[in-house]
Amino acid sequence: MIEEHTIESKEQWLELRKQDVTASVAAALLELHPFVTPLQLWAEKSGKGAPVDDNPAMRRGRLIERLAIPLIEEARPDWTVEKANVYLRDHDHRLGGTPDFQVFTPSGLRGNVQFKSVEPYLFERTWKIDGQIVPPTWIGVQALVEAYLMGADFAMIGVCRVGYGIDFDLIDVPFTDGLIERLQIASEIFWSQVEHKEPPPPNFDRDADIVRQLHPKATIGKTVDLTGNNRVAALAEEDEAWAATEKQAKKKRDAIKAEVLHLLGDAEVGLINGQVAVTAKTIEKPPETKPRAGYSYRSVLFKKLGGAV
C-alpha cells in the first residue's frame, strides 16, 4: 500500500521520513551508496547516530532547484511539469521518498524527474565515463524508488551545473528488473535489525566513527575471551605496520619542511617566476588560560602474547 502525504511543513516532512528508509539513501540497503553504509543508516534509525546535517552543497541544491521547472520545460517544451510536493511511502516495506517533479508527456505518460545540482568539476569526475553521462548508481536507485512510489511510467534525472553558464541534461533511468523487490526485502531485514537492536556488520574502513559512537565506554574490569580469534593477531600486525609507516611518513614530512626552511631562511614567502610557490609564516599560539572541557575516548593497545592467540 502506497501512502501519499501532502507536505505542509518541514517539521511534518522530517517526522514522516523518520519512519522509513528514504529513496535518497535506499542504495545503502544494497551497499551501493558512496556516503551512507548500512551501519550508519541503522545508527540513525535506532537513534544512536545523527541524521545527515545540512551543508553548503545541500543549500545550493535547494536554491538552484528553483530553476528546475524552466530548465525542464526548455529541454522538453511539450511536457507539463509540476512540483510534486508530496511524501510517498510504501507502508508495508517502510520505504519512502519525496519526488522532486512529476512530468506529463503529450501521449499521457507520467514521469518522475529527480533534480540534482552538481559542481561542474565534480560532474566531470564522477558523472562522465568515456565522454558519456552516467549518473552515480545511488542517484539512479533514488529516481527508480520514487518512480515506483509514484506509479510513474518512466524515471529521469535532471542534472544541472552552474559555472560561467548553466548546463542541464535530462537522463533516462531504465527500470531495473527485481530492484524494487530486492529493496523491499532488504528494508524488511533492516527494520527487523532496528527493532531487535541488532546492528548490521560494520565496514570498518567507512564505519570507524560510528563504531566508536556505539562503544564509547569500557566497563571497568569486564573481560571478553578472544581465545581462538586469529583476527586479533592479524590486526596487531597490521596496526604495527601502519604505525611504522605513519612514523616514517612523519619523519619524511619533517625533513621536507626542514629543507623548505633552509631554502627560505627568514623569508616568509618563496616565489617562482613571480608567483607564490611556498610560505612559512610564523604562527604564535598564546598560552591557554581557559580550562578545556573534559572528554573520554577508548584507548586501543595491543599486548605482546607469549603463546598462541
C-alpha positions as CSV (number, residue, x, y, z in Angstrom):
1,M,0.0,0.0,0.0
2,I,1.4,3.4,-1.0
3,E,0.5,6.3,1.2
4,E,0.5,9.9,-0.1
5,H,1.1,12.8,2.3
6,T,0.9,16.4,1.2
7,I,4.0,18.2,2.6
8,E,2.6,21.0,4.9
9,S,5.8,22.0,6.8
10,K,9.4,21.0,7.1
11,E,8.8,19.6,10.6
12,Q,6.0,17.4,9.4
13,W,8.1,16.2,6.5
14,L,11.0,15.3,8.7
15,E,8.7,13.3,11.0
16,L,7.3,11.4,8.1
17,R,10.9,10.5,6.9
18,K,11.9,9.1,10.3
19,Q,9.7,6.0,9.9
20,D,11.2,4.9,6.5
21,V,14.3,4.2,4.6
22,T,14.0,7.1,2.1
23,A,14.8,7.0,-1.6
24,S,18.0,9.1,-1.2
25,V,19.6,6.5,1.0
26,A,17.9,3.3,-0.3
27,A,21.0,2.3,-2.1
28,A,22.7,1.8,1.2
29,L,20.5,-1.2,1.8
30,L,22.3,-2.9,-1.0
31,E,25.7,-1.4,0.0
32,L,25.7,0.7,-3.2
33,H,25.7,4.2,-1.5
34,P,29.0,6.1,-1.5
35,F,28.2,8.2,1.5
36,V,26.0,6.0,3.7
37,T,26.7,2.5,5.0
38,P,24.1,0.0,6.4
39,L,25.5,0.6,9.8
40,Q,25.3,4.4,9.6
41,L,21.7,4.1,8.4
42,W,21.0,1.7,11.3
43,A,22.5,4.0,13.8
44,E,20.4,6.9,12.6
45,K,17.1,5.0,12.6
46,S,18.0,3.5,16.0
47,G,18.5,6.9,17.5
48,K,22.2,6.2,18.0
49,G,23.5,8.4,15.2
50,A,22.6,11.9,14.0
51,P,20.8,12.4,10.6
52,V,22.8,14.0,7.8
53,D,23.3,17.7,8.7
54,D,22.6,20.5,6.3
55,N,25.7,21.6,4.3
56,P,26.6,24.1,1.6
57,A,26.1,21.7,-1.2
58,M,22.5,20.8,0.0
59,R,21.7,24.5,0.4
60,R,23.0,25.2,-3.1
61,G,20.8,22.4,-4.4
62,R,17.7,23.8,-2.7
63,L,18.3,27.3,-4.2
64,I,19.1,26.1,-7.7
65,E,16.1,23.8,-7.7
66,R,14.0,26.9,-8.4
67,L,15.5,26.8,-11.9
68,A,14.3,23.2,-12.4
69,I,10.9,23.8,-13.9
70,P,12.1,26.3,-16.6
71,L,15.1,24.1,-17.3
72,I,12.9,21.0,-17.8
73,E,10.4,23.0,-19.9
74,E,13.2,24.4,-22.1
75,A,14.5,20.8,-22.6
76,R,11.1,19.3,-23.2
77,P,8.7,22.1,-24.4
78,D,5.8,19.8,-25.0
79,W,5.8,18.4,-21.4
80,T,3.8,19.6,-18.4
81,V,6.0,20.0,-15.4
82,E,4.8,20.1,-11.8
83,K,6.5,20.3,-8.4
84,A,5.4,17.1,-6.6
85,N,5.2,18.4,-3.0
86,V,4.2,15.0,-1.5
87,Y,5.9,12.5,0.6
88,L,5.1,8.9,-0.5
89,R,5.7,5.7,1.4
90,D,5.4,2.0,0.9
91,H,3.8,1.4,4.2
92,D,4.3,-2.4,4.3
93,H,8.0,-2.2,3.5
94,R,8.8,1.1,5.1
95,L,10.3,2.7,2.0
96,G,9.6,6.4,1.4
97,G,10.5,9.2,-0.9
98,T,10.0,12.8,-1.8
99,P,9.8,13.1,-5.6
100,D,11.1,16.4,-7.0
101,F,9.0,16.8,-10.1
102,Q,6.4,14.9,-12.0
103,V,6.0,15.4,-15.7
104,F,3.4,14.5,-18.2
105,T,4.0,13.8,-21.9
106,P,1.6,14.7,-24.8
107,S,0.9,10.9,-25.0
108,G,-0.3,10.8,-21.4
109,L,2.7,9.2,-19.8
110,R,3.6,10.3,-16.3
111,G,7.3,10.5,-15.3
112,N,9.4,11.2,-12.3
113,V,12.3,13.7,-12.6
114,Q,14.9,13.7,-9.8
115,F,16.7,17.0,-9.9
116,K,20.4,17.3,-9.0
117,S,22.7,20.3,-8.8
118,V,26.4,19.2,-9.3
119,E,29.5,21.3,-9.1
120,P,31.0,21.3,-12.7
121,Y,34.4,19.8,-11.8
122,L,32.8,17.1,-9.7
123,F,30.4,16.4,-12.5
124,E,33.3,15.8,-14.9
125,R,35.0,13.5,-12.5
126,T,32.0,11.4,-11.2
127,W,29.3,11.6,-13.8
128,K,31.3,11.1,-17.0
129,I,32.6,7.8,-18.4
130,D,34.3,7.9,-21.8
131,G,32.6,11.2,-22.5
132,Q,29.1,9.8,-21.7
133,I,26.9,11.0,-18.8
134,V,26.5,8.1,-16.4
135,P,24.7,9.1,-13.2
136,P,26.0,7.6,-9.9
137,T,24.2,4.4,-9.0
138,W,22.7,5.7,-5.8
139,I,21.0,8.5,-7.6
140,G,19.6,6.1,-10.2
141,V,18.3,4.0,-7.4
142,Q,16.7,7.1,-5.8
143,A,15.0,8.0,-9.1
144,L,13.6,4.5,-9.5
145,V,12.3,4.2,-6.0
146,E,10.5,7.5,-6.4
147,A,9.1,6.4,-9.7
148,Y,7.8,3.2,-8.1
149,L,6.2,5.1,-5.2
150,M,4.6,7.5,-7.8
151,G,3.4,4.7,-10.1
152,A,5.3,6.6,-12.8
153,D,5.7,5.3,-16.3
154,F,9.3,6.4,-16.5
155,A,12.2,7.9,-14.5
156,M,14.7,10.6,-15.3
157,I,17.5,12.5,-13.6
158,G,17.8,16.2,-14.4
159,V,21.4,17.3,-13.7
160,C,22.3,21.0,-13.5
161,R,25.8,22.6,-13.5
162,V,26.2,26.3,-12.8
163,G,29.5,27.8,-14.0
164,Y,30.1,30.5,-16.5
165,G,26.7,29.5,-17.8
166,I,24.0,26.9,-16.9
167,D,24.3,23.4,-18.3
168,F,21.4,21.0,-17.9
169,D,20.8,17.4,-19.1
170,L,17.8,15.1,-18.8
171,I,19.0,11.5,-18.4
172,D,16.8,8.4,-18.8
173,V,17.0,5.9,-15.9
174,P,15.8,2.5,-17.2
175,F,13.7,0.4,-14.9
176,T,15.8,-2.5,-13.4
177,D,14.1,-5.8,-13.1
178,G,13.9,-7.0,-9.5
179,L,15.4,-3.9,-8.0
180,I,12.3,-2.8,-6.0
181,E,11.7,-6.3,-4.8
182,R,15.3,-6.5,-3.6
183,L,15.0,-3.2,-1.8
184,Q,11.7,-4.3,-0.2
185,I,13.3,-7.5,1.2
186,A,16.4,-5.6,2.3
187,S,14.2,-2.9,4.0
188,E,12.3,-5.6,6.0
189,I,15.5,-7.1,7.2
190,F,16.9,-3.7,8.1
191,W,13.9,-2.7,10.1
192,S,13.9,-6.0,11.9
193,Q,17.6,-5.3,12.8
194,V,16.5,-1.9,14.2
195,E,13.6,-3.4,16.2
196,H,15.8,-6.1,17.7
197,K,18.7,-3.8,18.3
198,E,21.0,-5.9,16.1
199,P,23.3,-3.7,14.0
200,P,24.5,-4.9,10.6
201,P,28.2,-5.8,10.2
202,P,30.4,-2.7,10.1
203,N,32.5,-1.7,7.1
204,F,35.5,-0.7,9.3
205,D,37.1,1.5,6.7
206,R,33.9,3.6,6.5
207,D,32.3,3.0,9.8
208,A,35.1,3.7,12.3
209,D,33.4,6.8,13.7
210,I,30.1,5.0,14.1
211,V,31.7,2.0,15.9
212,R,33.4,4.4,18.3
213,Q,30.0,6.1,18.9
214,L,28.3,2.7,19.6
215,H,31.0,1.6,22.0
216,P,32.0,4.9,23.8
217,K,33.0,3.5,27.2
218,A,34.5,0.3,28.7
219,T,33.0,-1.4,31.8
220,I,35.8,-1.3,34.3
221,G,37.1,-4.8,35.0
222,K,35.0,-6.5,32.3
223,T,36.8,-9.1,30.1
224,V,35.9,-11.0,27.0
225,D,37.6,-14.2,25.9
226,L,39.0,-13.9,22.4
227,T,40.9,-17.2,22.5
228,G,41.0,-18.7,19.1
229,N,40.2,-15.5,17.3
230,N,43.1,-15.2,14.9
231,R,41.9,-11.9,13.7
232,V,43.3,-10.2,16.8
233,A,46.9,-11.3,15.9
234,A,46.4,-10.2,12.3
235,L,45.1,-6.8,13.5
236,A,48.0,-6.4,15.8
237,E,50.5,-7.0,13.0
238,E,48.5,-4.7,10.7
239,D,48.4,-1.9,13.3
240,E,52.2,-2.2,13.9
241,A,52.9,-2.0,10.2
242,W,50.7,1.1,9.7
243,A,52.3,2.7,12.9
244,A,55.7,2.2,11.3
245,T,54.5,3.7,8.0
246,E,53.0,6.7,9.9
247,K,56.2,7.3,11.8
248,Q,58.2,7.1,8.6
249,A,55.8,9.5,6.8
250,K,56.0,12.0,9.7
251,K,59.8,11.8,9.7
252,K,59.9,12.4,5.9
253,R,57.5,15.3,6.0
254,D,59.5,16.9,8.8
255,A,62.6,16.6,6.6
256,I,60.8,18.1,3.7
257,K,59.7,21.1,5.8
258,A,63.2,21.5,7.2
259,E,64.6,21.7,3.6
260,V,62.0,24.4,2.8
261,L,63.0,26.4,5.8
262,H,66.6,26.0,4.8
263,L,65.8,27.4,1.3
264,L,63.7,30.3,2.7
265,G,65.9,31.3,5.6
266,D,64.0,34.1,7.4
267,A,61.8,34.8,4.4
268,E,58.1,34.2,4.8
269,V,57.3,33.7,1.1
270,G,59.1,31.9,-1.7
271,L,58.4,32.9,-5.3
272,I,58.9,31.1,-8.6
273,N,58.5,33.2,-11.7
274,G,56.9,35.9,-9.6
275,Q,54.2,33.6,-8.2
276,V,53.9,32.3,-4.6
277,A,55.2,28.8,-4.5
278,V,55.6,28.2,-0.8
279,T,55.0,30.1,2.5
280,A,56.4,29.6,6.0
281,K,54.6,32.1,8.3
282,T,55.3,32.3,12.0
283,I,52.3,31.1,14.0
284,E,52.1,32.4,17.5
285,K,50.0,30.5,20.0
286,P,49.1,32.3,23.2
287,P,49.1,30.4,26.5
288,E,45.8,28.6,27.2
289,T,44.0,30.3,30.1
290,K,40.6,28.6,29.9
291,P,40.3,25.1,31.2
292,R,39.5,22.5,28.5
293,A,36.2,20.6,28.8
294,G,36.6,17.0,29.8
295,Y,36.1,14.2,27.3
296,S,36.7,10.5,27.1
297,Y,37.7,8.0,24.4
298,R,38.7,4.3,24.1
299,S,42.4,3.7,24.0
300,V,43.2,0.5,22.0
301,L,46.6,-1.1,22.8
302,F,47.8,-4.4,21.6
303,K,49.8,-6.6,24.1
304,K,52.6,-8.9,23.2
305,L,51.5,-12.6,23.8
306,G,53.8,-15.4,24.7
307,G,51.7,-18.2,23.3
308,A,49.0,-18.8,20.7
309,V,46.2,-16.4,20.4
